[in-house]
Amino acid sequence: MQNLKYLGHGPRACALALSSGLLMGIIPAPINAWWVAWFALAPLWWLISNTKIVRSAMFLGALWGMGYHGAALSWITGLHPLTWMGIPWLASIAISILCWLLITLWGLPILIIWSGIMAWMLPRYNLAARLLVGSTLWCSLEWLWTQSPLWWTTLAYTQSPTNLVILHLGQLGGTTTITAALVTVNGLIAASINTITHRWRYLGIAGALVLGLHLIGYSLYRQPLAEKPDAAIQMGIVQGNIPTRIKLTPEGIGQGIDAYVSGYRDLAQQGADAILMPEGAFPFHWGEAQHNALLDEVKSQQVPAWIGTFIPQNPARTIVTQSLIALNSDGDIQSQYNKVKLVPLGEYIPPALSQLMGRLSPLKSAMLPGTAGQTFESPIGRVAVGICFDSVFPELFRDQVARGGAFIMTASNNDPYSHRMMLQHHAHDVMRAIESDRWAVRATNTGYSGIVNPHGQTLWLSPRLTYATHLHQIYRRQTQTPYVRWGNGFLTALATLSCLVLLTCKQKR
């Protein structure tokens, strides 16, 4: 307790910070208690406003972040057991816990920096300035983290996939608009606790802001889609359900070939215009003999196939890309998209950890990330593509849609994680569909594959851990939302306004 006293806070304050962070981290999918996010940050705002020491606020922010990121990312422990990779049981538990700890710690600087700066501002500026700068700072830090190799837990995803009305604010400025709204409303609630005179005034403003933002979102949500018949596509999806623990064994490879070849054939005969298969559907180097069965089927059926596989990048085949390829009717590669955001600790080990952890990925080759700005052409038009972890980084899709991507297509694995991770991954794709006003097609290995319309409505969701095929009509679109057109213009506007306020607002004595 001496350290807590040194930081200016007792156990009650620490417990409140940690528990409110845990509450925020628990509510994303599959819980989907989106309404909790509109007040779960208020305790941290309130605690910061009642501390006199910046480092004390930073400590409380770290506790809130531990609760939030730790709870939200707890699905990472689904890595265990890794015994199928030859890792002993206890070592598997240690690796899973270490991965969970590392990705939790990765998000803490956001809370530490934000809490420290807000504690410094509180005695110097009025409430309006603090709310504006607080929301701008949080959004700026989130944006900065999207430029890093590892990200998942934007505050905005607490609203997905359930609160479709507020998610439509993403069409105006991406996740920034939603995160800024959450931070501001929570700040107003915290301010109401600190005053008797203006309590109901601040709560009234918070309530009016929540209502007004939902009304704006509702007006966007109610816009008709007005699809053109000549833009329709019969889209096929194959979910092979080949568990990762056997995926690279001769048994798993055989099951995968049978599942995806037969699924392709069935959907082609049902009238599919194109067929999507998940990340790593064919988990070996492209060009090996195992592909012949699928190539023969494509040449026979004459239906484009989009397949997740590995593409060698050097003659020795020791460097590969995790890729989605488009095959034409001759079985040749027409287009190729290489996964941009590789999974740290899974598809590659950061140099600082390579000696400590060794390689977790079962792939025996080094994996090379793709570059931003890729274009994926197909016989039915240009497509905005992402592979698994790419779904968490909105700028990758915004850029492709701005350059003519007519719909969104993601290919993922998601095994061996639980349904919690699968549904949160689906929630990210729902946000990408709404932001860009595009249909989204999701093909996964073990679930959840799905079809999402431009309003974020999930029209089909596959069963989990089962083999499934599905044919669904989607539409190509060429609309451009403000977010697609101007990117992070909303964040730029917030930052500019914050700077003006700080320069012109008189500091309190």
Secondary structure as GFF3:
##gff-version 3
##sequence-region A 1 509
A	DSSP	alpha_helix	2	6	.	.	.	ID=ss1
A	DSSP	alpha_helix	11	26	.	.	.	ID=ss2
A	DSSP	three_ten_helix	34	38	.	.	.	ID=ss3
A	DSSP	alpha_helix	42	49	.	.	.	ID=ss4
A	DSSP	alpha_helix	54	72	.	.	.	ID=ss5
A	DSSP	three_ten_helix	74	79	.	.	.	ID=ss6
A	DSSP	three_ten_helix	83	85	.	.	.	ID=ss7
A	DSSP	alpha_helix	89	121	.	.	.	ID=ss8
A	DSSP	alpha_helix	127	146	.	.	.	ID=ss9
A	DSSP	three_ten_helix	155	159	.	.	.	ID=ss10
A	DSSP	alpha_helix	164	167	.	.	.	ID=ss11
A	DSSP	alpha_helix	170	173	.	.	.	ID=ss12
A	DSSP	alpha_helix	175	193	.	.	.	ID=ss13
A	DSSP	alpha_helix	199	221	.	.	.	ID=ss14
A	DSSP	three_ten_helix	229	231	.	.	.	ID=ss15
A	DSSP	beta_strand	232	239	.	.	.	ID=ss16
A	DSSP	alpha_helix	244	247	.	.	.	ID=ss17
A	DSSP	alpha_helix	250	269	.	.	.	ID=ss18
A	DSSP	beta_strand	274	276	.	.	.	ID=ss19
A	DSSP	beta_strand	282	285	.	.	.	ID=ss20
A	DSSP	three_ten_helix	289	291	.	.	.	ID=ss21
A	DSSP	alpha_helix	292	301	.	.	.	ID=ss22
A	DSSP	beta_strand	305	312	.	.	.	ID=ss23
A	DSSP	beta_strand	319	327	.	.	.	ID=ss24
A	DSSP	beta_strand	333	338	.	.	.	ID=ss25
A	DSSP	alpha_helix	351	357	.	.	.	ID=ss26
A	DSSP	beta_strand	366	367	.	.	.	ID=ss27
A	DSSP	beta_strand	384	387	.	.	.	ID=ss28
A	DSSP	three_ten_helix	388	392	.	.	.	ID=ss29
A	DSSP	alpha_helix	394	402	.	.	.	ID=ss30
A	DSSP	beta_strand	408	412	.	.	.	ID=ss31
A	DSSP	alpha_helix	419	436	.	.	.	ID=ss32
A	DSSP	beta_strand	440	444	.	.	.	ID=ss33
A	DSSP	beta_strand	450	452	.	.	.	ID=ss34
A	DSSP	beta_strand	458	461	.	.	.	ID=ss35
A	DSSP	beta_strand	468	475	.	.	.	ID=ss36
A	DSSP	alpha_helix	482	486	.	.	.	ID=ss37
A	DSSP	alpha_helix	489	504	.	.	.	ID=ss38
###
